[in-house]
Amino acid sequence: MSWAALRGDQEAAAPALDRGSAHDPAPTSEPARAPEPAPVEAVEKPFSSLAPAIIGASMLMQTLSATVLSNALPTMARSLHEDPVHLNTAITIYLLAGAIFLPVSGWAADKYGARRVFLIAIGLYGASCAASALAQNLAELLTARFCQGAAGAMMGPVGRLVLLRSTPKHDLVRAMSVLTMPALLGPVIGPAIGGLIVTYGSWRWIFLFNLPIAAVGILLVLRFIDDVREEAAAPLDWVGLVLTAVGMAAVVYGFENLGRDDLPALGVAGLLGGGAGLLAIYAWYADRNPYAILDLKLLRIRTFFASVVGGAFLRMGVGALPFLLALLLQVAFGFSPFHAGLMTLASAAAALVMKTAAPPILAHFGFRRTLTVNAALVGALFMACALFTRQTPVWFITLLLLTGGFFRSLQFTSLNGLAFADVETQQMSRASTMSTMGQQLAQSIGVGLAATMLHLFQVRQHAEAVSVAVISPVFLIIGVVTLISGLFFVALPADAGAALHGRPRRVRG
């Protein structure tokens, strides 16, 4: 609010001067006027990292589950008597559930209050982690993971929505960096802790590890996080929810079964075609419904479109990488889960360090140059993983993973900030939902793409199990997919996202 507007509101609300009443004696002199209050400067609160750190800590549970689970998949597959490649469904069903329930998160936060929904989501996430730990077969595990993904769908975007509504735009990049730092602790400590648990104990403890984090998170949110909500929540779009949920589920499930024998070819084609058709119907429907559950008009904002759609190609590779590394290091190389976890720890540690360096890098180079150059670096580093063999020195693998984590972290921070650079405050709820949904869906497709490619190369090479020769070409494929994202960033204006790091936009004549 400007100073002029603030002053106008004060003048309108000020009481009229006391002129006396009919029962008062007539004044013999000019009544003394009450002194006008001195203008009150709008004092902006200094930036505090407490709220984003608490919200980020809740995301620690999600990143712990993701990183630990990827590292534990080979061991879990043996315990449940399943093919390690097919156990990727434990990852994709979580991501798919998140994509399905994410559109409800913004509406629930507006209607019931973001803090209340946030608290309930943390509690449900902890309960579903306990259910995953108690699963006795793949069906039970997948059911618990689906519930876990649904709870995570409410927890992540609602927590970020609290931050977006309470943080000035010029502090947004700093707040996002703090927000993601606790979440990055999951990848840092997750591989080592998960590997230690799986190697010397039961894989079930990788889920129970989240329970104390959930309990502490609930207490901190109750104490330090304010409740923010819209004054009037729009009605929930049930028709749009069904169209998007069934459409995305059909596309992802059909995509996962490409090249496999689990479903007939006609069934796979039906899933893909039917899912795409439902999503096309939703696009037509949403254009005519002001309360559509996903506001596709947000994609007309160039910075938001580049972040969500362009960033999806990067996130596909990021979703596939932990799955591929676990198979390469444990199944193909024969490393223990603990050894593999220690090697992948370097990647997450570098990502944590980059978070503090991202704001000055963006302020100096701008979003367009940073994202474009970095997309090429990240894609090249994905493809470099194809060089790994049994004879590759451990130090070289660790160095390459460390470098990749550094640049991927820079890309994530840049994308998360750019998504909201030109989004109005009243659109933040829907923008947060769409952005997070796009991330979940892209990573789910990335894991499915990796599993499909592994199966196809395995069949082509007549291999009974995954090997270095089967996995290496998949790294090349996800690297090429990642390079596509650079095409979206290079088309951005040079001053895209300038408001986020304090640089003025160029005035175009």
DRENRO-261674 format. One record per residue (C-alpha): residue number from 1; x negated, y negated, z negated; residue in one letter. Coordinates in steps of 0.25 Angstrom, whole numbers, m for minus. Layout:
N
k:NUM xx:X yy:Y zz:Z r:A .
...
END
This chain:
509
k:1 xx:0 yy:0 zz:0 r:M .
k:2 xx:m5 yy:m14 zz:4 r:S .
k:3 xx:m7 yy:m25 zz:m6 r:W .
k:4 xx:3 yy:m33 zz:0 r:A .
k:5 xx:13 yy:m22 zz:m1 r:A .
k:6 xx:10 yy:m19 zz:m15 r:L .
k:7 xx:11 yy:m34 zz:m19 r:R .
k:8 xx:25 yy:m35 zz:m11 r:G .
k:9 xx:30 yy:m23 zz:m19 r:D .
k:10 xx:26 yy:m30 zz:m32 r:Q .
k:11 xx:33 yy:m42 zz:m29 r:E .
k:12 xx:46 yy:m35 zz:m25 r:A .
k:13 xx:46 yy:m28 zz:m38 r:A .
k:14 xx:42 yy:m40 zz:m47 r:A .
k:15 xx:54 yy:m44 zz:m55 r:P .
k:16 xx:60 yy:m58 zz:m52 r:A .
k:17 xx:56 yy:m70 zz:m61 r:L .
k:18 xx:64 yy:m72 zz:m74 r:D .
k:19 xx:73 yy:m83 zz:m71 r:R .
k:20 xx:81 yy:m82 zz:m84 r:G .
k:21 xx:96 yy:m78 zz:m86 r:S .
k:22 xx:109 yy:m86 zz:m87 r:A .
k:23 xx:108 yy:m84 zz:m102 r:H .
k:24 xx:95 yy:m90 zz:m103 r:D .
k:25 xx:93 yy:m105 zz:m106 r:P .
k:26 xx:89 yy:m113 zz:m94 r:A .
k:27 xx:74 yy:m114 zz:m93 r:P .
k:28 xx:68 yy:m128 zz:m96 r:T .
k:29 xx:56 yy:m125 zz:m87 r:S .
k:30 xx:51 yy:m116 zz:m76 r:E .
k:31 xx:51 yy:m102 zz:m82 r:P .
k:32 xx:37 yy:m96 zz:m83 r:A .
k:33 xx:35 yy:m86 zz:m72 r:R .
k:34 xx:29 yy:m73 zz:m75 r:A .
k:35 xx:15 yy:m72 zz:m69 r:P .
k:36 xx:14 yy:m64 zz:m57 r:E .
k:37 xx:7 yy:m51 zz:m59 r:P .
k:38 xx:m7 yy:m51 zz:m53 r:A .
k:39 xx:m8 yy:m42 zz:m40 r:P .
k:40 xx:m11 yy:m28 zz:m44 r:V .
k:41 xx:m21 yy:m22 zz:m35 r:E .
k:42 xx:m18 yy:m8 zz:m30 r:A .
k:43 xx:m29 yy:0 zz:m37 r:V .
k:44 xx:m32 yy:12 zz:m29 r:E .
k:45 xx:m36 yy:24 zz:m38 r:K .
k:46 xx:m50 yy:29 zz:m36 r:P .
k:47 xx:m52 yy:42 zz:m29 r:F .
k:48 xx:m51 yy:54 zz:m39 r:S .
k:49 xx:m56 yy:68 zz:m35 r:S .
k:50 xx:m48 yy:74 zz:m46 r:L .
k:51 xx:m35 yy:77 zz:m39 r:A .
k:52 xx:m41 yy:82 zz:m26 r:P .
k:53 xx:m50 yy:91 zz:m34 r:A .
k:54 xx:m38 yy:97 zz:m41 r:I .
k:55 xx:m30 yy:99 zz:m29 r:I .
k:56 xx:m43 yy:105 zz:m22 r:G .
k:57 xx:m45 yy:114 zz:m33 r:A .
k:58 xx:m31 yy:121 zz:m30 r:S .
k:59 xx:m36 yy:123 zz:m16 r:M .
k:60 xx:m48 yy:130 zz:m23 r:L .
k:61 xx:m39 yy:142 zz:m25 r:M .
k:62 xx:m36 yy:143 zz:m10 r:Q .
k:63 xx:m50 yy:142 zz:m5 r:T .
k:64 xx:m54 yy:152 zz:m15 r:L .
k:65 xx:m44 yy:162 zz:m10 r:S .
k:66 xx:m48 yy:159 zz:4 r:A .
k:67 xx:m63 yy:161 zz:3 r:T .
k:68 xx:m63 yy:172 zz:m7 r:V .
k:69 xx:m52 yy:180 zz:1 r:L .
k:70 xx:m60 yy:179 zz:14 r:S .
k:71 xx:m72 yy:184 zz:7 r:N .
k:72 xx:m65 yy:195 zz:0 r:A .
k:73 xx:m57 yy:200 zz:13 r:L .
k:74 xx:m66 yy:212 zz:16 r:P .
k:75 xx:m66 yy:217 zz:2 r:T .
k:76 xx:m51 yy:215 zz:1 r:M .
k:77 xx:m49 yy:222 zz:14 r:A .
k:78 xx:m56 yy:235 zz:9 r:R .
k:79 xx:m48 yy:234 zz:m4 r:S .
k:80 xx:m35 yy:233 zz:4 r:L .
k:81 xx:m39 yy:243 zz:15 r:H .
k:82 xx:m38 yy:233 zz:26 r:E .
k:83 xx:m46 yy:228 zz:38 r:D .
k:84 xx:m54 yy:216 zz:33 r:P .
k:85 xx:m50 yy:209 zz:47 r:V .
k:86 xx:m35 yy:211 zz:44 r:H .
k:87 xx:m36 yy:206 zz:30 r:L .
k:88 xx:m37 yy:192 zz:36 r:N .
k:89 xx:m22 yy:192 zz:34 r:T .
k:90 xx:m25 yy:189 zz:19 r:A .
k:91 xx:m31 yy:176 zz:24 r:I .
k:92 xx:m21 yy:172 zz:35 r:T .
k:93 xx:m8 yy:175 zz:27 r:I .
k:94 xx:m13 yy:165 zz:16 r:Y .
k:95 xx:m16 yy:155 zz:27 r:L .
k:96 xx:m3 yy:158 zz:34 r:L .
k:97 xx:6 yy:157 zz:21 r:A .
k:98 xx:m1 yy:143 zz:19 r:G .
k:99 xx:3 yy:138 zz:33 r:A .
k:100 xx:17 yy:143 zz:31 r:I .
k:101 xx:19 yy:136 zz:18 r:F .
k:102 xx:11 yy:124 zz:20 r:L .
k:103 xx:22 yy:116 zz:26 r:P .
k:104 xx:31 yy:117 zz:13 r:V .
k:105 xx:20 yy:111 zz:5 r:S .
k:106 xx:22 yy:97 zz:8 r:G .
k:107 xx:37 yy:98 zz:7 r:W .
k:108 xx:36 yy:105 zz:m7 r:A .
k:109 xx:26 yy:94 zz:m12 r:A .
k:110 xx:35 yy:83 zz:m7 r:D .
k:111 xx:47 yy:89 zz:m13 r:K .
k:112 xx:42 yy:95 zz:m26 r:Y .
k:113 xx:29 yy:87 zz:m29 r:G .
k:114 xx:15 yy:90 zz:m24 r:A .
k:115 xx:10 yy:93 zz:m38 r:R .
k:116 xx:21 yy:103 zz:m41 r:R .
k:117 xx:20 yy:111 zz:m28 r:V .
k:118 xx:5 yy:111 zz:m30 r:F .
k:119 xx:6 yy:117 zz:m44 r:L .
k:120 xx:15 yy:128 zz:m39 r:I .
k:121 xx:7 yy:131 zz:m27 r:A .
k:122 xx:m6 yy:133 zz:m36 r:I .
k:123 xx:2 yy:142 zz:m45 r:G .
k:124 xx:7 yy:150 zz:m34 r:L .
k:125 xx:m6 yy:151 zz:m27 r:Y .
k:126 xx:m12 yy:157 zz:m40 r:G .
k:127 xx:m1 yy:167 zz:m41 r:A .
k:128 xx:m3 yy:172 zz:m27 r:S .
k:129 xx:m18 yy:173 zz:m29 r:C .
k:130 xx:m14 yy:183 zz:m41 r:A .
k:131 xx:m5 yy:191 zz:m32 r:A .
k:132 xx:m16 yy:192 zz:m21 r:S .
k:133 xx:m25 yy:198 zz:m32 r:A .
k:134 xx:m15 yy:208 zz:m35 r:L .
k:135 xx:m12 yy:212 zz:m21 r:A .
k:136 xx:m13 yy:227 zz:m19 r:Q .
k:137 xx:m12 yy:228 zz:m3 r:N .
k:138 xx:m13 yy:219 zz:9 r:L .
k:139 xx:2 yy:216 zz:9 r:A .
k:140 xx:2 yy:211 zz:m5 r:E .
k:141 xx:m11 yy:203 zz:m3 r:L .
k:142 xx:m5 yy:196 zz:9 r:L .
k:143 xx:8 yy:193 zz:2 r:T .
k:144 xx:0 yy:186 zz:m10 r:A .
k:145 xx:m9 yy:179 zz:0 r:R .
k:146 xx:4 yy:173 zz:7 r:F .
k:147 xx:9 yy:168 zz:m6 r:C .
k:148 xx:m5 yy:162 zz:m9 r:Q .
k:149 xx:m5 yy:155 zz:5 r:G .
k:150 xx:9 yy:149 zz:2 r:A .
k:151 xx:5 yy:144 zz:m11 r:A .
k:152 xx:m8 yy:138 zz:m5 r:G .
k:153 xx:0 yy:132 zz:5 r:A .
k:154 xx:7 yy:123 zz:m5 r:M .
k:155 xx:m5 yy:121 zz:m14 r:M .
k:156 xx:m15 yy:116 zz:m4 r:G .
k:157 xx:m7 yy:105 zz:4 r:P .
k:158 xx:1 yy:101 zz:m8 r:V .
k:159 xx:m12 yy:98 zz:m16 r:G .
k:160 xx:m18 yy:91 zz:m4 r:R .
k:161 xx:m5 yy:83 zz:m2 r:L .
k:162 xx:m6 yy:78 zz:m17 r:V .
k:163 xx:m20 yy:72 zz:m13 r:L .
k:164 xx:m16 yy:66 zz:0 r:L .
k:165 xx:m4 yy:58 zz:m6 r:R .
k:166 xx:m13 yy:53 zz:m18 r:S .
k:167 xx:m26 yy:50 zz:m11 r:T .
k:168 xx:m28 yy:37 zz:m2 r:P .
k:169 xx:m33 yy:40 zz:12 r:K .
k:170 xx:m46 yy:34 zz:10 r:H .
k:171 xx:m49 yy:44 zz:m1 r:D .
k:172 xx:m43 yy:56 zz:7 r:L .
k:173 xx:m56 yy:62 zz:12 r:V .
k:174 xx:m62 yy:61 zz:m2 r:R .
k:175 xx:m50 yy:68 zz:m8 r:A .
k:176 xx:m50 yy:79 zz:2 r:M .
k:177 xx:m65 yy:81 zz:0 r:S .
k:178 xx:m62 yy:83 zz:m15 r:V .
k:179 xx:m49 yy:91 zz:m12 r:L .
k:180 xx:m57 yy:101 zz:m4 r:T .
k:181 xx:m69 yy:103 zz:m13 r:M .
k:182 xx:m62 yy:112 zz:m24 r:P .
k:183 xx:m56 yy:120 zz:m12 r:A .
k:184 xx:m70 yy:121 zz:m7 r:L .
k:185 xx:m75 yy:128 zz:m20 r:L .
k:186 xx:m66 yy:140 zz:m15 r:G .
k:187 xx:m75 yy:143 zz:m3 r:P .
k:188 xx:m88 yy:140 zz:m12 r:V .
k:189 xx:m85 yy:149 zz:m23 r:I .
k:190 xx:m75 yy:158 zz:m17 r:G .
k:191 xx:m84 yy:167 zz:m8 r:P .
k:192 xx:m94 yy:169 zz:m19 r:A .
k:193 xx:m83 yy:172 zz:m30 r:I .
k:194 xx:m74 yy:180 zz:m20 r:G .
k:195 xx:m86 yy:188 zz:m16 r:G .
k:196 xx:m91 yy:191 zz:m30 r:L .
k:197 xx:m76 yy:195 zz:m34 r:I .
k:198 xx:m75 yy:204 zz:m22 r:V .
k:199 xx:m88 yy:210 zz:m22 r:T .
k:200 xx:m88 yy:213 zz:m37 r:Y .
k:201 xx:m74 yy:213 zz:m41 r:G .
k:202 xx:m60 yy:214 zz:m35 r:S .
k:203 xx:m55 yy:205 zz:m23 r:W .
k:204 xx:m42 yy:202 zz:m31 r:R .
k:205 xx:m50 yy:192 zz:m40 r:W .
k:206 xx:m52 yy:183 zz:m29 r:I .
k:207 xx:m37 yy:179 zz:m30 r:F .
k:208 xx:m37 yy:179 zz:m45 r:L .
k:209 xx:m48 yy:169 zz:m45 r:F .
k:210 xx:m38 yy:158 zz:m41 r:N .
k:211 xx:m29 yy:160 zz:m53 r:L .
k:212 xx:m37 yy:151 zz:m63 r:P .
k:213 xx:m39 yy:140 zz:m52 r:I .
k:214 xx:m24 yy:140 zz:m50 r:A .
k:215 xx:m21 yy:138 zz:m65 r:A .
k:216 xx:m32 yy:127 zz:m67 r:V .
k:217 xx:m26 yy:120 zz:m54 r:G .
k:218 xx:m12 yy:120 zz:m60 r:I .
k:219 xx:m17 yy:113 zz:m73 r:L .
k:220 xx:m25 yy:102 zz:m65 r:L .
k:221 xx:m14 yy:99 zz:m55 r:V .
k:222 xx:m4 yy:97 zz:m67 r:L .
k:223 xx:m14 yy:88 zz:m74 r:R .
k:224 xx:m20 yy:79 zz:m63 r:F .
k:225 xx:m12 yy:80 zz:m50 r:I .
k:226 xx:0 yy:70 zz:m48 r:D .
k:227 xx:13 yy:74 zz:m41 r:D .
k:228 xx:15 yy:68 zz:m27 r:V .
k:229 xx:27 yy:70 zz:m19 r:R .
k:230 xx:35 yy:63 zz:m8 r:E .
k:231 xx:48 yy:55 zz:m13 r:E .
k:232 xx:57 yy:64 zz:m4 r:A .
k:233 xx:53 yy:77 zz:2 r:A .
k:234 xx:58 yy:81 zz:16 r:A .
k:235 xx:66 yy:93 zz:17 r:P .
k:236 xx:59 yy:106 zz:19 r:L .
k:237 xx:59 yy:110 zz:34 r:D .
k:238 xx:63 yy:125 zz:33 r:W .
k:239 xx:65 yy:127 zz:48 r:V .
k:240 xx:51 yy:122 zz:50 r:G .
k:241 xx:45 yy:130 zz:39 r:L .
k:242 xx:50 yy:143 zz:45 r:V .
k:243 xx:46 yy:139 zz:59 r:L .
k:244 xx:32 yy:136 zz:55 r:T .
k:245 xx:30 yy:147 zz:45 r:A .
k:246 xx:35 yy:158 zz:54 r:V .
k:247 xx:28 yy:152 zz:66 r:G .
k:248 xx:14 yy:151 zz:59 r:M .
k:249 xx:16 yy:165 zz:53 r:A .
k:250 xx:19 yy:171 zz:66 r:A .
k:251 xx:7 yy:164 zz:74 r:V .
k:252 xx:m3 yy:168 zz:63 r:V .
k:253 xx:1 yy:182 zz:61 r:Y .
k:254 xx:2 yy:184 zz:76 r:G .
k:255 xx:m11 yy:178 zz:78 r:F .
k:256 xx:m17 yy:187 zz:68 r:E .
k:257 xx:m13 yy:199 zz:75 r:N .
k:258 xx:m18 yy:196 zz:89 r:L .
k:259 xx:m27 yy:207 zz:93 r:G .
k:260 xx:m23 yy:216 zz:82 r:R .
k:261 xx:m14 yy:229 zz:82 r:D .
k:262 xx:m6 yy:225 zz:70 r:D .
k:263 xx:5 yy:220 zz:79 r:L .
k:264 xx:9 yy:222 zz:93 r:P .
k:265 xx:5 yy:212 zz:104 r:A .
k:266 xx:19 yy:208 zz:106 r:L .
k:267 xx:21 yy:206 zz:91 r:G .
k:268 xx:9 yy:197 zz:90 r:V .
k:269 xx:14 yy:189 zz:103 r:A .
k:270 xx:27 yy:187 zz:96 r:G .
k:271 xx:21 yy:182 zz:83 r:L .
k:272 xx:13 yy:172 zz:91 r:L .
k:273 xx:23 yy:168 zz:100 r:G .
k:274 xx:34 yy:167 zz:90 r:G .
k:275 xx:26 yy:159 zz:80 r:G .
k:276 xx:22 yy:149 zz:91 r:A .
k:277 xx:36 yy:148 zz:95 r:G .
k:278 xx:41 yy:145 zz:81 r:L .
k:279 xx:30 yy:134 zz:79 r:L .
k:280 xx:34 yy:128 zz:92 r:A .
k:281 xx:48 yy:128 zz:88 r:I .
k:282 xx:44 yy:121 zz:75 r:Y .
k:283 xx:36 yy:110 zz:83 r:A .
k:284 xx:49 yy:107 zz:90 r:W .
k:285 xx:57 yy:107 zz:77 r:Y .
k:286 xx:47 yy:99 zz:69 r:A .
k:287 xx:48 yy:88 zz:79 r:D .
k:288 xx:63 yy:86 zz:77 r:R .
k:289 xx:63 yy:88 zz:62 r:N .
k:290 xx:58 yy:76 zz:53 r:P .
k:291 xx:56 yy:86 zz:41 r:Y .
k:292 xx:48 yy:97 zz:49 r:A .
k:293 xx:39 yy:105 zz:39 r:I .
k:294 xx:27 yy:102 zz:48 r:L .
k:295 xx:26 yy:88 zz:54 r:D .
k:296 xx:20 yy:90 zz:67 r:L .
k:297 xx:20 yy:76 zz:70 r:K .
k:298 xx:8 yy:75 zz:61 r:L .
k:299 xx:0 yy:81 zz:72 r:L .
k:300 xx:2 yy:68 zz:80 r:R .
k:301 xx:m8 yy:62 zz:70 r:I .
k:302 xx:m22 yy:64 zz:77 r:R .
k:303 xx:m30 yy:66 zz:65 r:T .
k:304 xx:m20 yy:75 zz:59 r:F .
k:305 xx:m19 yy:83 zz:72 r:F .
k:306 xx:m34 yy:84 zz:73 r:A .
k:307 xx:m36 yy:89 zz:59 r:S .
k:308 xx:m25 yy:100 zz:59 r:V .
k:309 xx:m25 yy:105 zz:73 r:V .
k:310 xx:m40 yy:103 zz:76 r:G .
k:311 xx:m44 yy:107 zz:62 r:G .
k:312 xx:m36 yy:120 zz:64 r:A .
k:313 xx:m47 yy:125 zz:73 r:F .
k:314 xx:m58 yy:123 zz:63 r:L .
k:315 xx:m49 yy:129 zz:52 r:R .
k:316 xx:m47 yy:142 zz:60 r:M .
k:317 xx:m62 yy:144 zz:60 r:G .
k:318 xx:m62 yy:141 zz:45 r:V .
k:319 xx:m51 yy:151 zz:42 r:G .
k:320 xx:m58 yy:162 zz:50 r:A .
k:321 xx:m72 yy:160 zz:44 r:L .
k:322 xx:m71 yy:166 zz:30 r:P .
k:323 xx:m64 yy:178 zz:35 r:F .
k:324 xx:m75 yy:180 zz:46 r:L .
k:325 xx:m86 yy:178 zz:36 r:L .
k:326 xx:m81 yy:188 zz:26 r:A .
k:327 xx:m80 yy:199 zz:37 r:L .
k:328 xx:m93 yy:195 zz:43 r:L .
k:329 xx:m101 yy:195 zz:30 r:L .
k:330 xx:m94 yy:206 zz:22 r:Q .
k:331 xx:m89 yy:216 zz:33 r:V .
k:332 xx:m100 yy:214 zz:44 r:A .
k:333 xx:m112 yy:210 zz:36 r:F .
k:334 xx:m108 yy:219 zz:24 r:G .
k:335 xx:m110 yy:208 zz:13 r:F .
k:336 xx:m103 yy:208 zz:0 r:S .
k:337 xx:m92 yy:198 zz:m2 r:P .
k:338 xx:m100 yy:191 zz:m13 r:F .
k:339 xx:m112 yy:190 zz:m3 r:H .
k:340 xx:m103 yy:185 zz:8 r:A .
k:341 xx:m96 yy:175 zz:m2 r:G .
k:342 xx:m110 yy:169 zz:m6 r:L .
k:343 xx:m113 yy:167 zz:9 r:M .
k:344 xx:m100 yy:160 zz:12 r:T .
k:345 xx:m101 yy:152 zz:0 r:L .
k:346 xx:m111 yy:142 zz:7 r:A .
k:347 xx:m100 yy:138 zz:17 r:S .
k:348 xx:m91 yy:134 zz:6 r:A .
k:349 xx:m102 yy:127 zz:m2 r:A .
k:350 xx:m106 yy:118 zz:10 r:A .
k:351 xx:m91 yy:115 zz:12 r:A .
k:352 xx:m90 yy:109 zz:m2 r:L .
k:353 xx:m103 yy:101 zz:0 r:V .
k:354 xx:m97 yy:95 zz:13 r:M .
k:355 xx:m84 yy:90 zz:6 r:K .
k:356 xx:m92 yy:79 zz:m1 r:T .
k:357 xx:m99 yy:75 zz:13 r:A .
k:358 xx:m87 yy:74 zz:21 r:A .
k:359 xx:m81 yy:60 zz:18 r:P .
k:360 xx:m94 yy:53 zz:21 r:P .
k:361 xx:m96 yy:61 zz:34 r:I .
k:362 xx:m82 yy:58 zz:39 r:L .
k:363 xx:m84 yy:43 zz:35 r:A .
k:364 xx:m97 yy:43 zz:43 r:H .
k:365 xx:m93 yy:51 zz:56 r:F .
k:366 xx:m78 yy:50 zz:56 r:G .
k:367 xx:m68 yy:62 zz:57 r:F .
k:368 xx:m69 yy:64 zz:72 r:R .
k:369 xx:m84 yy:65 zz:73 r:R .
k:370 xx:m85 yy:73 zz:60 r:T .
k:371 xx:m74 yy:83 zz:64 r:L .
k:372 xx:m78 yy:85 zz:79 r:T .
k:373 xx:m93 yy:87 zz:76 r:V .
k:374 xx:m90 yy:96 zz:64 r:N .
k:375 xx:m80 yy:105 zz:72 r:A .
k:376 xx:m91 yy:109 zz:81 r:A .
k:377 xx:m100 yy:112 zz:69 r:L .
k:378 xx:m90 yy:120 zz:62 r:V .
k:379 xx:m87 yy:128 zz:75 r:G .
k:380 xx:m102 yy:131 zz:78 r:A .
k:381 xx:m104 yy:135 zz:63 r:L .
k:382 xx:m92 yy:145 zz:65 r:F .
k:383 xx:m98 yy:151 zz:77 r:M .
k:384 xx:m112 yy:152 zz:71 r:A .
k:385 xx:m106 yy:162 zz:61 r:C .
k:386 xx:m106 yy:172 zz:73 r:A .
k:387 xx:m122 yy:172 zz:72 r:L .
k:388 xx:m121 yy:180 zz:59 r:F .
k:389 xx:m126 yy:194 zz:59 r:T .
k:390 xx:m131 yy:204 zz:48 r:R .
k:391 xx:m145 yy:199 zz:50 r:Q .
k:392 xx:m141 yy:184 zz:49 r:T .
k:393 xx:m148 yy:178 zz:36 r:P .
k:394 xx:m139 yy:175 zz:25 r:V .
k:395 xx:m145 yy:161 zz:24 r:W .
k:396 xx:m141 yy:158 zz:38 r:F .
k:397 xx:m127 yy:163 zz:36 r:I .
k:398 xx:m126 yy:155 zz:23 r:T .
k:399 xx:m131 yy:142 zz:30 r:L .
k:400 xx:m122 yy:143 zz:42 r:L .
k:401 xx:m110 yy:145 zz:32 r:L .
k:402 xx:m114 yy:133 zz:24 r:L .
k:403 xx:m115 yy:124 zz:36 r:T .
k:404 xx:m102 yy:129 zz:41 r:G .
k:405 xx:m95 yy:126 zz:28 r:G .
k:406 xx:m101 yy:112 zz:27 r:F .
k:407 xx:m95 yy:108 zz:41 r:F .
k:408 xx:m82 yy:115 zz:39 r:R .
k:409 xx:m80 yy:107 zz:26 r:S .
k:410 xx:m83 yy:94 zz:33 r:L .
k:411 xx:m72 yy:98 zz:44 r:Q .
k:412 xx:m62 yy:102 zz:34 r:F .
k:413 xx:m63 yy:89 zz:26 r:T .
k:414 xx:m63 yy:80 zz:39 r:S .
k:415 xx:m50 yy:88 zz:44 r:L .
k:416 xx:m43 yy:87 zz:31 r:N .
k:417 xx:m45 yy:72 zz:30 r:G .
k:418 xx:m42 yy:69 zz:45 r:L .
k:419 xx:m29 yy:76 zz:44 r:A .
k:420 xx:m23 yy:65 zz:35 r:F .
k:421 xx:m30 yy:53 zz:40 r:A .
k:422 xx:m18 yy:47 zz:48 r:D .
k:423 xx:m7 yy:54 zz:40 r:V .
k:424 xx:3 yy:45 zz:33 r:E .
k:425 xx:5 yy:47 zz:18 r:T .
k:426 xx:19 yy:52 zz:20 r:Q .
k:427 xx:14 yy:62 zz:30 r:Q .
k:428 xx:4 yy:68 zz:21 r:M .
k:429 xx:12 yy:79 zz:16 r:S .
k:430 xx:15 yy:85 zz:29 r:R .
k:431 xx:1 yy:82 zz:35 r:A .
k:432 xx:m5 yy:90 zz:23 r:S .
k:433 xx:4 yy:102 zz:26 r:T .
k:434 xx:1 yy:102 zz:40 r:M .
k:435 xx:m14 yy:100 zz:38 r:S .
k:436 xx:m15 yy:112 zz:28 r:T .
k:437 xx:m5 yy:121 zz:36 r:M .
k:438 xx:m14 yy:119 zz:48 r:G .
k:439 xx:m26 yy:123 zz:40 r:Q .
k:440 xx:m20 yy:135 zz:35 r:Q .
k:441 xx:m14 yy:140 zz:49 r:L .
k:442 xx:m28 yy:137 zz:56 r:A .
k:443 xx:m35 yy:145 zz:46 r:Q .
k:444 xx:m25 yy:157 zz:46 r:S .
k:445 xx:m27 yy:157 zz:61 r:I .
k:446 xx:m42 yy:156 zz:60 r:G .
k:447 xx:m42 yy:169 zz:51 r:V .
k:448 xx:m32 yy:176 zz:61 r:G .
k:449 xx:m41 yy:172 zz:73 r:L .
k:450 xx:m53 yy:178 zz:66 r:A .
k:451 xx:m46 yy:191 zz:62 r:A .
k:452 xx:m41 yy:192 zz:76 r:T .
k:453 xx:m54 yy:190 zz:83 r:M .
k:454 xx:m61 yy:199 zz:74 r:L .
k:455 xx:m51 yy:210 zz:77 r:H .
k:456 xx:m52 yy:208 zz:92 r:L .
k:457 xx:m68 yy:208 zz:92 r:F .
k:458 xx:m67 yy:220 zz:83 r:Q .
k:459 xx:m58 yy:228 zz:93 r:V .
k:460 xx:m66 yy:223 zz:105 r:R .
k:461 xx:m79 yy:228 zz:99 r:Q .
k:462 xx:m73 yy:241 zz:94 r:H .
k:463 xx:m78 yy:238 zz:80 r:A .
k:464 xx:m72 yy:245 zz:68 r:E .
k:465 xx:m75 yy:234 zz:58 r:A .
k:466 xx:m79 yy:219 zz:59 r:V .
k:467 xx:m93 yy:217 zz:62 r:S .
k:468 xx:m102 yy:205 zz:66 r:V .
k:469 xx:m100 yy:207 zz:80 r:A .
k:470 xx:m85 yy:206 zz:78 r:V .
k:471 xx:m85 yy:194 zz:69 r:I .
k:472 xx:m95 yy:185 zz:76 r:S .
k:473 xx:m87 yy:182 zz:88 r:P .
k:474 xx:m76 yy:177 zz:79 r:V .
k:475 xx:m85 yy:166 zz:73 r:F .
k:476 xx:m87 yy:161 zz:87 r:L .
k:477 xx:m72 yy:160 zz:90 r:I .
k:478 xx:m69 yy:153 zz:77 r:I .
k:479 xx:m80 yy:143 zz:80 r:G .
k:480 xx:m75 yy:140 zz:94 r:V .
k:481 xx:m61 yy:138 zz:88 r:V .
k:482 xx:m67 yy:128 zz:78 r:T .
k:483 xx:m73 yy:120 zz:89 r:L .
k:484 xx:m59 yy:117 zz:95 r:I .
k:485 xx:m56 yy:108 zz:83 r:S .
k:486 xx:m67 yy:98 zz:88 r:G .
k:487 xx:m58 yy:95 zz:100 r:L .
k:488 xx:m47 yy:89 zz:90 r:F .
k:489 xx:m57 yy:80 zz:83 r:F .
k:490 xx:m65 yy:74 zz:94 r:V .
k:491 xx:m52 yy:69 zz:99 r:A .
k:492 xx:m49 yy:61 zz:87 r:L .
k:493 xx:m52 yy:45 zz:87 r:P .
k:494 xx:m65 yy:41 zz:81 r:A .
k:495 xx:m59 yy:35 zz:69 r:D .
k:496 xx:m50 yy:47 zz:65 r:A .
k:497 xx:m48 yy:48 zz:50 r:G .
k:498 xx:m56 yy:35 zz:48 r:A .
k:499 xx:m46 yy:30 zz:36 r:A .
k:500 xx:m50 yy:42 zz:28 r:L .
k:501 xx:m65 yy:38 zz:27 r:H .
k:502 xx:m63 yy:23 zz:26 r:G .
k:503 xx:m67 yy:20 zz:40 r:R .
k:504 xx:m58 yy:10 zz:47 r:P .
k:505 xx:m51 yy:15 zz:60 r:R .
k:506 xx:m55 yy:8 zz:73 r:R .
k:507 xx:m46 yy:m2 zz:78 r:V .
k:508 xx:m42 yy:1 zz:93 r:R .
k:509 xx:m38 yy:m10 zz:101 r:G .
END
